[in-house]
Structure formats: structure tokens, C-alpha cells
Amino acid sequence: MNPASAKTPATPATLAPPGARPATIMVALACGFVMAMLDVTIVNVALKAMQTSLAISLTTLVWIVDAYALSFAALLLFGGALANRYGSKTLYLIGLALFVAASVLCASATTPAALIAARLLQGGGAALFMPSSLSLLTQAFPPGPLRTRMIGIWGALVSAAMALGPCVGGVLVDAIGWRSIFWVNLPVGIAGLWLTQRHVARSPRHAGPLNGAGHLLAALTLGALSLTLIQGPTLGWTSPAILACALTTVAATAAFALRERYARHRILSRALLGERRFVAGSLLGLAINFGILAEIFLISLYLQQERGSSALVTGFQLFPLMAMFGIGNLASARVSRRLGPRGTLLAGLGLATLGSAALVGIDALPYPALALIIGIANFGAGQAIPAMNLVVMHAARPEDANLAAASLNASRQIGSLVGVAIASVILHACVDPGHATAAGFAVIAAAYAGGLVVVARAIERD
């Protein structure tokens, strides 16, 4: 560890240039996350157009969505380790630049394979900037109301991007075509690069091993799991290829666990893994993102394929549903002041569970009722996210901040990856899209309910 960094506390004075405004720092560090989340919802609205344009199957559509989540999740912890060694600002800038370049490749892709490869590269860029974003934001403000407010606003900007994504995507796909959805990342990415370079100072570096073998095992685990879940419905669950992938998943998971147990230098410190709140927060991240991304994938296809909405109409139908995430984010700080993080998580996840369970009868619901119920569920999930972030980041020591942020986001992306893959499995298994969507929401409700159990058992009252 750098001795100077050990002696100097992480304060706005040490991590922000003189005169930098808190709002400017927050916007600069939100650009990457905003770009990544905008991409998620835009892509989902454009799926039908991509399917028609490139003549691709449902399985290939899932790969277009999950290729991003796969590389994102597999490389996040490595991104956190790189940020520790080379500095959070450096990795944030590199990640933004890589994401912008990958977006250009996505827009230029002429085959499904090229598009999937570019999506993998996008996920790699996001894996570099995501942990650095939350870490720099946390370190820029001291613990207290200001940090809580900044994290809440940061999360609200991200959720606003998710909310605007369907509208922006619908307009672009309808007017120009699906390729245009990737070009919108350029102005956001360039703004993030410029603001960060000017208004965010370099953070301390912490020397340490990169643990390449451990990260490779983690990537192998997620890759094999993805192949198993996504290709299983088409190749057959008992086919030699799928059985081999399943066995590889189990073997790589066991090897990773053994290496973490006995290795001299671990990917996650013993202090983090021994902190109950950190483990609980990471599990919550997995459950929440499972529910959110499975919902977005299912409802986007349902509105277009089952109810016949165009990309433009679907975008505007999704807007109020996605907007509730941001409203929930903004409400979270106020609720936390009254109920504390634990109470905020219980209330938010309770709403998400009940709302998702009510959507088992989705075929009988007119759009206004459907929008109201999903909006309530999304408000609850949005309310829970800032409280979850606070639980994890408060549990981490300053020197573990990058890795804690990376681990939380890795858990969330694993949830996204598995959520979309399970939604695909359900769509393949059910002939009727309406019944498949209803079954999907039942699974989503179960995931949120699992998060409630984690909060009740592992997070103490304040």
C-alpha cells in the first residue's frame, strides 16, 4: 500500500481538484453508469428489429443481451483489482474509452457474431469503469448526509437513463433503425471523459497482486454457466455439449473456491468476506438485478410479440415503468433517514415481491393496470438499490473500496446474466408467450422474496 495513501483520509479535498463542485463530480462519475444502463433498456426495445434485420433466433437474441452481462460480470473483480493498482480515475477513463469504441463496433456490425463480439467488448469496458465510478464517488464525500444524497442522486441519474432508454430507443429504431441505438453512447461517453479529466483528481493507488488465475477461473465459471443456460433449450439439457458445460461450471466453481480458500493472495480480502453486511449486500445485488433484467427482457418482448406494439409504442409504454426506478432511488434517502437501510430494504423488496407476484395474471390485465403494478414493483426495487449500495460500501474498509464496489456490481451482473437466461429458458419451455411471461414473473417474485429473507436474517437493525 502507498504509505501516503494510508495516512491521508479519503476526503473531497484529496480526491477533487480545488473548486470542483460536488454536483460536477457526481455527474462526471455517473456518465459511465448512465451510458451502461441506457444501453440495457435501448437494446431490449430494439430486439425485435434486430431479429428481423439479421434473421436471428431467440437464442441469438439472448446472446446479444447476455454477452454484455457475461463479460461485465466476469471482468468486474479484475477491473476492481486494476483500479486498486493503477488508480480508479485511470481505469474509469480507459473503461469509458473502450465502451465508446465498442459501441461504434456494435453500430457497424453486419452479422450476429460480430454484434455479439462487440457486445462482449462493451461489457469489458463497463467492467473497468463501473467499480471505479462508485469507488470514486464514495471516496469523494465523507460519510454522512452529503454522501447519502450524492449516491441517491447518482442512482437516480442511472435510473433516469433506464427510464429514458425505451423512449429514446423506440424513437431511434422507428425513425432510423436499430443501429442508431449504439451511436447515442458517443456523446455521453465523450462528456464523461471530458468532465472526469477536468474535475476528478487521481485517487490513491494500492499495490497488490492481480490474481490472474482466480479471475480466469471466475470467467470460466460464468462462461460455462451461460452456455449451459442459453444453449440448453436448443441443444437439449442432456446433450453431451450441455452436460460438459454444466460439469465445467461445477468444476470451475469448486476450483475457484479452493483457490480463494488456500491462496496466499485472494481476490476478495478475508476482511470483506468476514463482513456479514458485505456478503448480504452482494446477494441482494444478485437478486435485485435478476428481477430487474428478467422483467425488462420479458416485458419488452411481450408487448411487441404478444400485444403487437411497435418499437416506438413499446418505448413509450415502458417509460413510466422504468421511471419508477428513479423515483424509488430519490425516495430512498428520505426513507432511510426514518427507517434505516434495513427498513428501507425490507419495504422496497416487499413492494417488488408483491407487485411481481400480482403479474402472474398478466394476460387478463389491460395496459393501465399492468403499468400500475409493474410501476409499484419497480418503485420498490429502485428504493432498495441505494440502501443496498450504502450497506456494502459502509461495510468496506477504505483500502477495500474498489474491490467492494467491483464485487457488488459483479453480483448484480451475474444476476442480470442469469435472470435473462432463465427468462429465455421459460420462453422456450412455454408455447404461449403470455403463459411464459406469467411464469417468468412468478420466478422474479421468488427472487425478490429471497432478497427479503437475506435482509431479515443478515442485516441488523440500526
C-alpha positions as CSV (number, residue, x, y, z in Angstrom):
1,M,0.0,0.0,0.0
2,N,1.2,3.5,-0.7
3,P,2.2,5.0,2.7
4,A,0.9,8.4,1.8
5,S,-2.5,7.0,1.0
6,A,-2.6,5.1,4.3
7,K,-2.0,8.3,6.2
8,T,-4.3,10.6,4.3
9,P,-8.1,10.1,4.6
10,A,-10.2,10.0,1.5
11,T,-11.9,13.3,1.5
12,P,-13.3,15.7,-1.1
13,A,-10.1,17.8,-0.7
14,T,-7.8,14.8,-1.6
15,L,-9.9,13.4,-4.4
16,A,-11.3,16.5,-6.1
17,P,-9.4,19.4,-7.7
18,P,-9.7,22.8,-5.9
19,G,-13.0,24.4,-6.7
20,A,-14.7,21.3,-8.0
21,R,-18.4,21.2,-7.2
22,P,-20.0,18.1,-5.7
23,A,-22.6,18.1,-8.5
24,T,-20.0,18.2,-11.2
25,I,-18.1,15.3,-9.7
26,M,-21.3,13.3,-9.3
27,V,-22.3,13.9,-13.0
28,A,-18.8,13.0,-14.3
29,L,-18.9,9.7,-12.4
30,A,-22.5,9.0,-13.3
31,C,-21.8,9.2,-17.1
32,G,-20.3,5.7,-17.4
33,F,-23.1,4.0,-15.4
34,V,-25.7,6.1,-17.2
35,M,-24.3,5.0,-20.6
36,A,-24.3,1.4,-19.5
37,M,-27.9,1.4,-18.2
38,L,-29.1,3.4,-21.2
39,D,-27.7,0.7,-23.4
40,V,-29.5,-2.1,-21.5
41,T,-33.0,-0.7,-22.0
42,I,-32.4,0.6,-25.5
43,V,-31.2,-2.8,-26.6
44,N,-34.3,-4.6,-25.2
45,V,-36.6,-2.3,-27.2
46,A,-34.6,-3.0,-30.4
47,L,-34.6,-6.8,-30.0
48,K,-37.5,-7.4,-32.5
49,A,-35.9,-5.1,-35.1
50,M,-32.6,-6.8,-34.7
51,Q,-34.3,-10.2,-35.1
52,T,-36.0,-9.1,-38.3
53,S,-33.0,-7.3,-39.8
54,L,-30.4,-10.1,-39.1
55,A,-32.8,-13.1,-39.2
56,I,-31.8,-14.4,-35.8
57,S,-33.3,-16.8,-33.4
58,L,-34.5,-16.3,-29.8
59,T,-31.3,-18.0,-28.6
60,T,-29.2,-15.5,-30.5
61,L,-31.2,-12.6,-29.1
62,V,-30.4,-13.8,-25.6
63,W,-26.7,-13.9,-26.5
64,I,-26.9,-10.3,-27.7
65,V,-28.3,-9.3,-24.3
66,D,-26.2,-11.7,-22.2
67,A,-22.8,-11.3,-24.0
68,Y,-22.7,-7.9,-22.4
69,A,-23.6,-9.1,-18.9
70,L,-21.2,-12.1,-19.3
71,S,-18.0,-10.1,-19.9
72,F,-19.2,-7.4,-17.5
73,A,-19.7,-9.9,-14.6
74,A,-16.6,-11.9,-15.5
75,L,-14.2,-9.0,-15.5
76,L,-15.6,-6.7,-12.8
77,L,-13.5,-8.0,-10.0
78,F,-10.4,-7.8,-12.3
79,G,-11.4,-4.2,-13.0
80,G,-11.5,-3.5,-9.3
81,A,-8.1,-5.1,-8.8
82,L,-6.7,-3.0,-11.7
83,A,-8.3,0.1,-10.2
84,N,-6.6,-0.6,-6.9
85,R,-3.2,-1.0,-8.6
86,Y,-3.3,1.8,-11.2
87,G,-5.8,4.2,-9.7
88,S,-9.6,4.5,-10.0
89,K,-9.5,7.5,-12.3
90,T,-7.2,5.9,-14.8
91,L,-9.4,2.8,-15.1
92,Y,-12.6,4.8,-15.3
93,L,-11.2,6.8,-18.3
94,I,-9.9,3.6,-20.0
95,G,-13.2,1.8,-19.5
96,L,-15.2,4.8,-20.9
97,A,-13.0,4.9,-24.0
98,L,-13.3,1.2,-24.6
99,F,-17.1,1.3,-24.2
100,V,-17.4,4.1,-26.7
101,A,-15.2,2.2,-29.2
102,A,-17.2,-1.0,-28.7
103,S,-20.4,1.0,-29.3
104,V,-19.1,2.0,-32.7
105,L,-18.4,-1.7,-33.5
106,C,-21.9,-2.6,-32.4
107,A,-23.4,0.0,-34.7
108,S,-21.2,-1.2,-37.6
109,A,-21.9,-5.0,-37.1
110,T,-23.3,-6.8,-40.2
111,T,-23.6,-10.3,-38.7
112,P,-25.0,-11.7,-35.4
113,A,-21.5,-13.0,-34.5
114,A,-19.9,-9.5,-35.0
115,L,-22.6,-7.9,-32.9
116,I,-22.2,-10.4,-30.1
117,A,-18.4,-9.9,-30.1
118,A,-18.8,-6.1,-29.9
119,R,-21.3,-6.6,-27.0
120,L,-18.6,-8.7,-25.2
121,L,-16.2,-5.8,-25.7
122,Q,-18.8,-3.3,-24.4
123,G,-19.1,-5.4,-21.2
124,G,-15.4,-5.4,-20.8
125,G,-15.3,-1.6,-20.9
126,A,-18.1,-1.4,-18.4
127,A,-16.3,-3.8,-16.1
128,L,-13.4,-1.3,-16.0
129,F,-15.3,1.9,-15.3
130,M,-18.1,0.6,-13.1
131,P,-16.2,-0.2,-9.8
132,S,-14.1,2.9,-10.2
133,S,-17.2,5.0,-10.6
134,L,-18.8,4.0,-7.3
135,S,-15.5,3.9,-5.5
136,L,-14.5,7.5,-6.6
137,L,-18.0,8.7,-5.7
138,T,-17.8,7.2,-2.2
139,Q,-14.3,8.4,-1.6
140,A,-15.1,12.0,-2.8
141,F,-17.5,12.6,0.0
142,P,-17.2,11.9,3.7
143,P,-19.7,9.5,5.4
144,G,-22.9,11.4,6.3
145,P,-25.8,13.1,4.7
146,L,-23.9,14.5,1.7
147,R,-22.6,11.1,0.7
148,T,-26.0,9.6,1.1
149,R,-27.6,12.3,-1.0
150,M,-24.9,12.1,-3.8
151,I,-25.2,8.3,-4.0
152,G,-29.0,8.7,-4.1
153,I,-28.8,11.3,-6.9
154,W,-26.2,9.2,-8.8
155,G,-28.5,6.3,-8.6
156,A,-31.4,8.4,-9.8
157,L,-29.5,9.6,-12.8
158,V,-28.8,6.0,-13.7
159,S,-32.4,5.1,-13.3
160,A,-33.4,8.1,-15.3
161,A,-31.3,6.7,-18.1
162,M,-33.0,3.4,-17.8
163,A,-36.4,5.2,-17.9
164,L,-35.5,7.3,-21.0
165,G,-33.8,4.3,-22.7
166,P,-37.1,2.8,-24.0
167,C,-38.4,6.1,-25.4
168,V,-35.0,7.1,-27.0
169,G,-34.7,3.6,-28.3
170,G,-38.2,3.4,-29.6
171,V,-37.9,6.8,-31.5
172,L,-34.5,5.9,-32.9
173,V,-35.5,2.4,-34.0
174,D,-38.7,3.6,-35.6
175,A,-37.1,6.6,-37.3
176,I,-33.6,5.4,-38.2
177,G,-33.1,1.8,-37.4
178,W,-31.7,-0.4,-34.6
179,R,-28.0,0.6,-35.3
180,S,-28.7,4.1,-34.2
181,I,-29.2,3.0,-30.6
182,F,-25.5,2.4,-30.2
183,W,-24.5,5.8,-31.6
184,V,-26.2,7.6,-28.6
185,N,-23.4,6.3,-26.4
186,L,-20.9,8.6,-28.1
187,P,-21.9,12.0,-26.7
188,V,-22.5,10.6,-23.2
189,G,-19.1,8.8,-23.2
190,I,-17.2,11.8,-24.6
191,A,-18.9,14.1,-21.9
192,G,-17.8,11.6,-19.2
193,L,-14.2,11.5,-20.4
194,W,-14.0,15.3,-20.5
195,L,-15.7,16.0,-17.2
196,T,-13.7,13.3,-15.4
197,Q,-10.4,14.5,-16.8
198,R,-11.1,18.1,-15.7
199,H,-13.0,17.7,-12.4
200,V,-11.9,14.4,-10.8
201,A,-8.4,14.1,-9.3
202,R,-6.4,10.9,-9.2
203,S,-7.2,8.6,-6.3
204,P,-4.5,6.7,-4.2
205,R,-3.0,3.5,-5.6
206,H,-2.7,0.3,-3.6
207,A,-0.1,-2.1,-4.7
208,G,-1.2,-5.8,-4.8
209,P,-1.3,-8.9,-6.9
210,L,-3.8,-9.2,-9.7
211,N,-4.6,-12.9,-9.1
212,G,-4.9,-13.7,-12.8
213,A,-5.6,-17.4,-12.2
214,G,-8.5,-16.7,-9.9
215,H,-10.1,-14.2,-12.3
216,L,-9.6,-16.7,-15.1
217,L,-11.5,-19.4,-13.1
218,A,-14.3,-16.9,-12.4
219,A,-14.6,-16.1,-16.1
220,L,-14.6,-19.8,-17.0
221,T,-17.4,-20.4,-14.4
222,L,-19.6,-17.7,-15.8
223,G,-18.9,-18.6,-19.5
224,A,-19.8,-22.3,-18.9
225,L,-22.9,-21.3,-16.9
226,S,-24.0,-19.0,-19.7
227,L,-23.5,-21.7,-22.3
228,T,-25.5,-24.2,-20.2
229,L,-28.5,-21.9,-19.6
230,I,-28.7,-20.2,-23.0
231,Q,-27.9,-23.2,-25.3
232,G,-29.6,-25.8,-23.1
233,P,-33.2,-25.3,-24.5
234,T,-32.0,-25.6,-28.1
235,L,-29.3,-28.3,-27.8
236,G,-31.2,-30.3,-25.2
237,W,-30.4,-30.5,-21.5
238,T,-29.0,-34.0,-21.8
239,S,-26.9,-33.4,-24.9
240,P,-23.1,-34.0,-24.5
241,A,-22.2,-30.4,-25.1
242,I,-24.6,-29.1,-22.4
243,L,-23.6,-31.8,-19.9
244,A,-19.9,-30.9,-20.5
245,C,-20.7,-27.2,-19.9
246,A,-22.6,-28.0,-16.7
247,L,-19.7,-30.1,-15.4
248,T,-17.3,-27.4,-16.3
249,T,-19.3,-24.9,-14.4
250,V,-19.3,-27.1,-11.3
251,A,-15.6,-27.9,-11.6
252,A,-14.5,-24.3,-12.2
253,T,-16.6,-23.1,-9.3
254,A,-15.0,-25.7,-7.0
255,A,-11.5,-24.7,-8.2
256,F,-12.2,-21.1,-7.7
257,A,-13.5,-21.7,-4.1
258,L,-10.5,-23.8,-3.3
259,R,-8.1,-21.3,-4.7
260,E,-9.7,-18.5,-2.7
261,R,-9.5,-20.6,0.5
262,Y,-5.9,-21.5,0.3
263,A,-4.2,-18.9,-1.9
264,R,-1.8,-16.5,-0.3
265,H,-3.3,-13.6,-2.2
266,R,-7.0,-13.7,-2.6
267,I,-9.3,-11.8,-4.9
268,L,-11.5,-10.8,-2.0
269,S,-9.9,-10.0,1.3
270,R,-10.8,-12.0,4.4
271,A,-12.0,-8.8,6.0
272,L,-14.6,-8.3,3.3
273,L,-15.8,-11.9,3.2
274,G,-16.0,-11.9,7.0
275,E,-18.2,-8.9,7.0
276,R,-21.8,-10.1,7.1
277,R,-23.3,-6.9,5.7
278,F,-21.0,-7.1,2.6
279,V,-22.0,-10.7,1.9
280,A,-25.7,-9.9,2.4
281,G,-25.5,-6.8,0.1
282,S,-23.8,-8.8,-2.6
283,L,-26.5,-11.4,-2.5
284,L,-29.1,-8.7,-2.6
285,G,-27.5,-7.2,-5.7
286,L,-27.8,-10.6,-7.4
287,A,-31.5,-11.0,-6.5
288,I,-32.4,-7.4,-7.5
289,N,-30.7,-7.4,-10.8
290,F,-32.1,-10.9,-11.6
291,G,-35.6,-9.4,-11.1
292,I,-35.0,-6.2,-13.0
293,L,-33.3,-7.5,-16.1
294,A,-35.6,-10.6,-16.4
295,E,-38.6,-8.2,-16.2
296,I,-37.2,-5.8,-18.8
297,F,-36.4,-8.6,-21.2
298,L,-39.8,-10.4,-20.7
299,I,-42.0,-7.3,-20.9
300,S,-40.2,-5.8,-23.9
301,L,-40.8,-9.0,-25.9
302,Y,-44.3,-9.5,-24.5
303,L,-45.5,-6.0,-25.6
304,Q,-44.1,-6.4,-29.1
305,Q,-44.8,-10.0,-29.8
306,E,-48.0,-10.7,-27.8
307,R,-49.7,-7.4,-27.8
308,G,-48.4,-6.2,-31.2
309,S,-46.8,-2.9,-30.1
310,S,-44.2,-1.3,-32.4
311,A,-40.8,-0.4,-31.1
312,L,-42.0,3.3,-30.8
313,V,-45.1,2.4,-28.9
314,T,-43.3,-0.1,-26.7
315,G,-40.7,2.5,-25.8
316,F,-43.4,4.9,-24.6
317,Q,-45.3,2.1,-22.8
318,L,-42.1,1.2,-20.9
319,F,-41.2,4.7,-20.0
320,P,-43.4,5.1,-16.9
321,L,-42.4,1.6,-15.7
322,M,-38.7,2.4,-15.9
323,A,-39.2,5.9,-14.5
324,M,-40.3,4.3,-11.2
325,F,-36.8,3.1,-10.6
326,G,-35.6,6.7,-10.5
327,I,-38.5,7.8,-8.3
328,G,-37.7,4.9,-5.9
329,N,-34.0,6.0,-5.9
330,L,-34.9,9.5,-4.9
331,A,-37.3,8.4,-2.2
332,S,-34.7,6.0,-0.7
333,A,-32.6,8.7,1.1
334,R,-35.7,10.1,2.9
335,V,-37.0,6.6,3.8
336,S,-33.5,5.6,5.1
337,R,-33.5,8.6,7.4
338,R,-36.7,7.3,9.0
339,L,-36.3,3.5,8.7
340,G,-32.6,3.0,8.3
341,P,-31.1,0.9,5.5
342,R,-32.6,-2.4,6.8
343,G,-36.1,-0.9,6.9
344,T,-35.7,0.7,3.5
345,L,-34.6,-2.7,2.0
346,L,-37.5,-4.6,3.6
347,A,-40.1,-2.0,2.4
348,G,-38.6,-1.9,-1.1
349,L,-38.2,-5.6,-1.6
350,G,-41.7,-6.2,-0.1
351,L,-43.3,-4.0,-2.8
352,A,-41.2,-5.6,-5.5
353,T,-42.2,-9.1,-4.4
354,L,-45.9,-8.3,-4.2
355,G,-46.0,-6.4,-7.5
356,S,-44.2,-9.2,-9.4
357,A,-46.4,-11.9,-7.9
358,A,-49.5,-10.0,-9.0
359,L,-48.3,-10.1,-12.6
360,V,-48.9,-13.9,-12.7
361,G,-52.3,-12.8,-14.2
362,I,-50.7,-10.6,-16.8
363,D,-52.8,-11.8,-19.7
364,A,-56.0,-10.6,-18.1
365,L,-54.6,-7.1,-17.4
366,P,-55.2,-4.0,-19.6
367,Y,-52.1,-1.9,-20.1
368,P,-53.0,0.7,-17.4
369,A,-53.3,-2.0,-14.7
370,L,-50.2,-3.7,-15.9
371,A,-48.3,-0.4,-15.8
372,L,-49.5,0.4,-12.3
373,I,-48.5,-3.0,-10.9
374,I,-45.1,-3.1,-12.6
375,G,-44.5,0.5,-11.6
376,I,-45.1,-0.4,-7.9
377,A,-42.7,-3.3,-8.1
378,N,-40.1,-1.1,-9.9
379,F,-40.5,1.7,-7.3
380,G,-39.7,-0.9,-4.6
381,A,-36.7,-2.2,-6.4
382,G,-35.5,1.3,-7.0
383,Q,-35.9,2.3,-3.4
384,A,-33.8,-0.7,-2.3
385,I,-30.8,-0.1,-4.6
386,P,-29.3,3.0,-2.9
387,A,-29.8,1.3,0.6
388,M,-28.0,-1.8,-0.8
389,N,-25.1,0.3,-2.1
390,L,-24.8,2.0,1.3
391,V,-24.8,-1.3,3.2
392,V,-22.0,-2.6,1.1
393,M,-19.8,0.5,0.9
394,H,-20.1,1.2,4.6
395,A,-19.1,-2.4,5.4
396,A,-15.8,-2.0,3.4
397,R,-12.6,-0.5,4.7
398,P,-11.2,2.4,2.6
399,E,-8.5,0.1,1.1
400,D,-11.2,-2.4,0.1
401,A,-13.5,0.2,-1.5
402,N,-12.6,-0.6,-5.1
403,L,-13.0,-4.4,-4.7
404,A,-16.2,-4.0,-2.6
405,A,-17.7,-1.9,-5.4
406,A,-16.5,-4.4,-8.0
407,S,-17.8,-7.3,-6.1
408,L,-21.2,-5.7,-5.6
409,N,-21.5,-4.9,-9.3
410,A,-20.2,-8.4,-10.3
411,S,-23.0,-9.9,-8.2
412,R,-25.5,-7.6,-9.9
413,Q,-24.3,-8.5,-13.4
414,I,-24.4,-12.2,-12.5
415,G,-28.0,-11.6,-11.5
416,S,-28.6,-9.9,-14.8
417,L,-27.0,-12.7,-16.8
418,V,-28.9,-15.5,-15.0
419,G,-32.2,-13.5,-15.0
420,V,-32.2,-13.1,-18.8
421,A,-31.0,-16.7,-19.3
422,I,-33.8,-18.1,-17.1
423,A,-36.4,-15.9,-18.8
424,S,-35.2,-17.4,-22.1
425,V,-35.5,-20.9,-20.7
426,I,-39.1,-20.2,-19.7
427,L,-39.9,-18.7,-23.1
428,H,-38.6,-21.8,-24.8
429,A,-40.5,-24.1,-22.4
430,C,-43.9,-22.4,-22.8
431,V,-45.6,-22.4,-26.2
432,D,-47.9,-19.5,-25.3
433,P,-45.9,-16.2,-24.8
434,G,-48.5,-14.9,-22.3
435,H,-48.1,-18.0,-20.1
436,A,-44.4,-17.8,-20.4
437,T,-44.4,-14.2,-19.2
438,A,-46.7,-15.0,-16.3
439,A,-44.3,-17.9,-15.2
440,G,-41.4,-15.5,-15.6
441,F,-42.9,-13.0,-13.2
442,A,-43.6,-15.8,-10.7
443,V,-39.8,-16.6,-10.7
444,I,-39.0,-12.9,-10.4
445,A,-41.2,-12.6,-7.3
446,A,-39.4,-15.6,-5.8
447,A,-36.0,-13.8,-6.4
448,Y,-37.2,-10.7,-4.6
449,A,-38.6,-12.8,-1.8
450,G,-35.2,-14.4,-1.4
451,G,-33.7,-10.9,-1.0
452,L,-36.2,-10.2,1.7
453,V,-35.0,-13.4,3.6
454,V,-31.4,-12.2,3.2
455,V,-32.2,-8.8,4.7
456,A,-34.2,-10.3,7.6
457,R,-31.6,-12.7,8.5
458,A,-28.3,-11.0,7.8
459,I,-28.7,-7.2,8.2
460,E,-29.1,-5.9,11.7
461,R,-31.3,-3.1,12.8
462,D,-29.5,0.3,13.0
